[in-house]
Amino acid sequence: MKKQIPQFVHVWWRDSKRHLYQMSEDDVDGVSVIHTASYLVLSAKDSITLAQDLIEGEWRGVMTIPRENIVEMNYLTIK
């Protein structure tokens, strides 16, 4: 029996931008838009939870993104 592969998504989402060096006020800018392609572990009302890997039935590299930070999300097909 073939196991069902969890849904895979490509998400564009906003996150805080971190500056690791000294800069002038004119150089400081808003947020970063991050592109993440991952397994969709959980889709809740206020957030989504993604995972980098699925290893023997367990998730690894898990993160949750608030829905208000999501710019776009596309479902991908894995063959």
N, CA and C atoms as a LAMMPS dump frame, in Angstrom:
ITEM: TIMESTEP
0
ITEM: NUMBER OF ATOMS
237
ITEM: BOX BOUNDS ff ff ff
-5.0000000000000000e+02 5.0000000000000000e+02
-5.0000000000000000e+02 5.0000000000000000e+02
-5.0000000000000000e+02 5.0000000000000000e+02
ITEM: ATOMS id mol type element x y z
1 1 1 N 0.834 -1.174 0
2 1 2 C 0 0 0
3 1 3 C 0.885 1.246 0
4 2 1 N 0.585 2.182 -0.913
5 2 2 C 1.345 3.413 -1.013
6 2 3 C 0.867 4.405 0.047
7 3 1 N 1.817 4.961 0.818
8 3 2 C 1.457 5.96 1.825
9 3 3 C 1.146 7.282 1.154
10 4 1 N 0.173 8.006 1.707
11 4 2 C -0.19 9.312 1.179
12 4 3 C 0.884 10.329 1.555
13 5 1 N 1.327 11.082 0.576
14 5 2 C 2.327 12.124 0.813
15 5 3 C 1.613 13.375 1.318
16 6 1 N 2.084 13.967 2.415
17 6 2 C 1.454 15.197 2.924
18 6 3 C 1.525 16.313 1.875
19 7 1 N 0.616 17.267 1.959
20 7 2 C 0.574 18.393 1.023
21 7 3 C 1.856 19.21 1.113
22 8 1 N 2.358 19.641 -0.039
23 8 2 C 3.56 20.457 -0.119
24 8 3 C 3.139 21.836 -0.608
25 9 1 N 3.676 22.896 -0.001
26 9 2 C 3.275 24.263 -0.341
27 9 3 C 4.478 25.167 -0.56
28 10 1 N 4.258 26.226 -1.322
29 10 2 C 5.243 27.3 -1.476
30 10 3 C 4.585 28.54 -0.886
31 11 1 N 5.204 29.111 0.138
32 11 2 C 4.611 30.232 0.876
33 11 3 C 5.521 31.452 0.781
34 12 1 N 4.916 32.597 0.441
35 12 2 C 5.588 33.888 0.544
36 12 3 C 5.043 34.516 1.818
37 13 1 N 5.937 34.886 2.748
38 13 2 C 5.46 35.445 4.014
39 13 3 C 6.395 36.53 4.515
40 14 1 N 5.804 37.455 5.263
41 14 2 C 6.549 38.596 5.813
42 14 3 C 7.124 38.237 7.184
43 15 1 N 8.342 38.703 7.405
44 15 2 C 8.99 38.495 8.698
45 15 3 C 9.805 39.739 9.029
46 16 1 N 10.177 39.845 10.274
47 16 2 C 11.002 40.989 10.668
48 16 3 C 12.365 40.889 9.995
49 17 1 N 12.952 42.038 9.729
50 17 2 C 14.265 42.08 9.09
51 17 3 C 15.303 42.373 10.165
52 18 1 N 16.372 41.647 10.127
53 18 2 C 17.432 41.781 11.124
54 18 3 C 18.667 42.355 10.456
55 19 1 N 19.24 43.391 11.058
56 19 2 C 20.448 44.025 10.535
57 19 3 C 21.58 43.747 11.513
58 20 1 N 22.647 43.18 11.012
59 20 2 C 23.747 42.769 11.879
60 20 3 C 24.914 43.756 11.895
61 21 1 N 24.695 44.926 11.341
62 21 2 C 25.772 45.898 11.265
63 21 3 C 25.221 47.283 11.551
64 22 1 N 26.123 48.213 11.797
65 22 2 C 25.72 49.588 12.09
66 22 3 C 25.191 50.242 10.816
67 23 1 N 24.12 51.011 10.927
68 23 2 C 23.556 51.652 9.752
69 23 3 C 22.888 52.966 10.123
70 24 1 N 22.735 53.823 9.117
71 24 2 C 22.069 55.103 9.347
72 24 3 C 20.563 54.894 9.33
73 25 1 N 19.841 55.873 9.821
74 25 2 C 18.383 55.792 9.85
75 25 3 C 17.809 55.658 8.43
76 26 1 N 18.462 56.27 7.443
77 26 2 C 18.005 56.198 6.049
78 26 3 C 18.136 54.789 5.463
79 27 1 N 19.032 53.969 6.012
80 27 2 C 19.267 52.624 5.487
81 27 3 C 18.319 51.577 6.065
82 28 1 N 17.636 51.937 7.14
83 28 2 C 16.754 50.976 7.809
84 28 3 C 15.471 50.847 6.993
85 29 1 N 15.125 49.624 6.663
86 29 2 C 13.877 49.41 5.932
87 29 3 C 13.05 48.359 6.638
88 30 1 N 11.812 48.209 6.205
89 30 2 C 10.782 47.415 6.842
90 30 3 C 11.031 45.946 7.068
91 31 1 N 10.298 45.128 6.34
92 31 2 C 10.287 43.697 6.588
93 31 3 C 10.873 42.931 5.412
94 32 1 N 11.174 41.676 5.644
95 32 2 C 11.626 40.772 4.592
96 32 3 C 10.451 39.948 4.106
97 33 1 N 10.446 39.615 2.822
98 33 2 C 9.485 38.642 2.301
99 33 3 C 10.278 37.372 2.041
100 34 1 N 9.875 36.315 2.712
101 34 2 C 10.591 35.045 2.674
102 34 3 C 9.806 34.058 1.824
103 35 1 N 10.511 33.262 1.043
104 35 2 C 9.907 32.201 0.236
105 35 3 C 10.273 30.877 0.886
106 36 1 N 9.272 30.083 1.232
107 36 2 C 9.498 28.794 1.881
108 36 3 C 8.706 27.718 1.148
109 37 1 N 9.379 26.626 0.805
110 37 2 C 8.709 25.461 0.224
111 37 3 C 8.836 24.335 1.247
112 38 1 N 7.703 23.857 1.76
113 38 2 C 7.706 22.885 2.853
114 38 3 C 6.435 22.045 2.85
115 39 1 N 6.452 21.032 3.697
116 39 2 C 5.248 20.251 3.948
117 39 3 C 4.294 21.082 4.8
118 40 1 N 3.02 21.034 4.47
119 40 2 C 1.999 21.69 5.288
120 40 3 C 1.53 20.687 6.337
121 41 1 N 1.932 20.917 7.577
122 41 2 C 1.617 20.01 8.678
123 41 3 C 0.227 20.291 9.24
124 42 1 N -0.092 21.582 9.409
125 42 2 C -1.36 21.968 10.019
126 42 3 C -1.802 23.306 9.45
127 43 1 N -3.069 23.389 9.085
128 43 2 C -3.661 24.644 8.627
129 43 3 C -4.755 25.014 9.617
130 44 1 N -4.478 26.015 10.447
131 44 2 C -5.423 26.46 11.465
132 44 3 C -6.006 27.816 11.059
133 45 1 N -6.986 28.273 11.808
134 45 2 C -7.647 29.543 11.506
135 45 3 C -6.663 30.713 11.502
136 46 1 N -5.777 30.766 12.478
137 46 2 C -4.875 31.904 12.649
138 46 3 C -3.446 31.673 12.189
139 47 1 N -3.105 30.437 11.783
140 47 2 C -1.714 30.147 11.43
141 47 3 C -1.617 28.888 10.568
142 48 1 N -0.44 28.723 9.985
143 48 2 C -0.117 27.456 9.332
144 48 3 C 1.164 26.934 9.962
145 49 1 N 1.316 25.633 9.982
146 49 2 C 2.529 25.012 10.509
147 49 3 C 3.166 24.211 9.382
148 50 1 N 4.448 24.479 9.162
149 50 2 C 5.207 23.839 8.097
150 50 3 C 6.326 22.99 8.681
151 51 1 N 6.781 22.011 7.897
152 51 2 C 7.91 21.187 8.316
153 51 3 C 8.853 20.982 7.144
154 52 1 N 10.125 20.993 7.44
155 52 2 C 11.164 20.809 6.435
156 52 3 C 11.244 19.363 5.968
157 53 1 N 11.148 18.414 6.892
158 53 2 C 11.348 16.996 6.576
159 53 3 C 10.308 16.124 7.255
160 54 1 N 10.063 14.981 6.652
161 54 2 C 9.25 13.92 7.246
162 54 3 C 10.131 12.675 7.291
163 55 1 N 10.467 12.254 8.498
164 55 2 C 11.392 11.135 8.681
165 55 3 C 10.707 10.048 9.487
166 56 1 N 10.448 8.913 8.835
167 56 2 C 9.819 7.766 9.487
168 56 3 C 8.594 8.179 10.297
169 57 1 N 7.75 9.007 9.694
170 57 2 C 6.504 9.411 10.334
171 57 3 C 6.614 10.556 11.318
172 58 1 N 7.792 11.175 11.456
173 58 2 C 7.97 12.291 12.387
174 58 3 C 8.468 13.521 11.643
175 59 1 N 7.999 14.683 12.08
176 59 2 C 8.37 15.949 11.452
177 59 3 C 9.666 16.505 12.017
178 60 1 N 10.435 17.184 11.163
179 60 2 C 11.67 17.858 11.6
180 60 3 C 11.714 19.237 10.943
181 61 1 N 12.273 20.198 11.642
182 61 2 C 12.366 21.562 11.138
183 61 3 C 10.998 22.218 11.05
184 62 1 N 10.271 22.21 12.149
185 62 2 C 8.889 22.695 12.186
186 62 3 C 8.84 24.177 12.564
187 63 1 N 7.984 24.931 11.853
188 63 2 C 7.762 26.336 12.213
189 63 3 C 6.31 26.697 11.94
190 64 1 N 5.815 27.678 12.692
191 64 2 C 4.446 28.157 12.54
192 64 3 C 4.486 29.612 12.093
193 65 1 N 3.654 29.939 11.104
194 65 2 C 3.592 31.295 10.552
195 65 3 C 2.175 31.83 10.779
196 66 1 N 2.054 33.006 11.383
197 66 2 C 0.725 33.603 11.537
198 66 3 C 0.124 33.906 10.16
199 67 1 N -1.151 33.666 9.989
200 67 2 C -1.817 33.908 8.7
201 67 3 C -1.703 35.37 8.26
202 68 1 N -1.691 36.28 9.213
203 68 2 C -1.591 37.702 8.853
204 68 3 C -0.256 38.03 8.188
205 69 1 N 0.741 37.162 8.317
206 69 2 C 2.044 37.384 7.697
207 69 3 C 2.148 36.774 6.302
208 70 1 N 1.17 35.963 5.915
209 70 2 C 1.246 35.273 4.631
210 70 3 C 0.816 36.213 3.507
211 71 1 N 1.69 36.342 2.512
212 71 2 C 1.412 37.156 1.341
213 71 3 C 0.7 36.297 0.295
214 72 1 N 1.208 35.072 0.084
215 72 2 C 0.63 34.162 -0.898
216 72 3 C 1.035 32.74 -0.546
217 73 1 N 0.163 31.783 -0.865
218 73 2 C 0.482 30.378 -0.632
219 73 3 C -0.063 29.565 -1.798
220 74 1 N 0.806 28.761 -2.396
221 74 2 C 0.414 27.888 -3.504
222 74 3 C 0.65 26.436 -3.125
223 75 1 N -0.308 25.591 -3.457
224 75 2 C -0.171 24.16 -3.231
225 75 3 C 0.591 23.555 -4.393
226 76 1 N 1.579 22.728 -4.099
227 76 2 C 2.412 22.101 -5.115
228 76 3 C 2.083 20.621 -5.245
229 77 1 N 2.335 20.078 -6.411
230 77 2 C 2.091 18.656 -6.647
231 77 3 C 3.418 17.913 -6.637
232 78 1 N 3.498 16.86 -5.864
233 78 2 C 4.682 16.015 -5.814
234 78 3 C 4.343 14.721 -6.549
235 79 1 N 5.164 14.367 -7.505
236 79 2 C 4.923 13.133 -8.259
237 79 3 C 5.937 12.076 -7.918
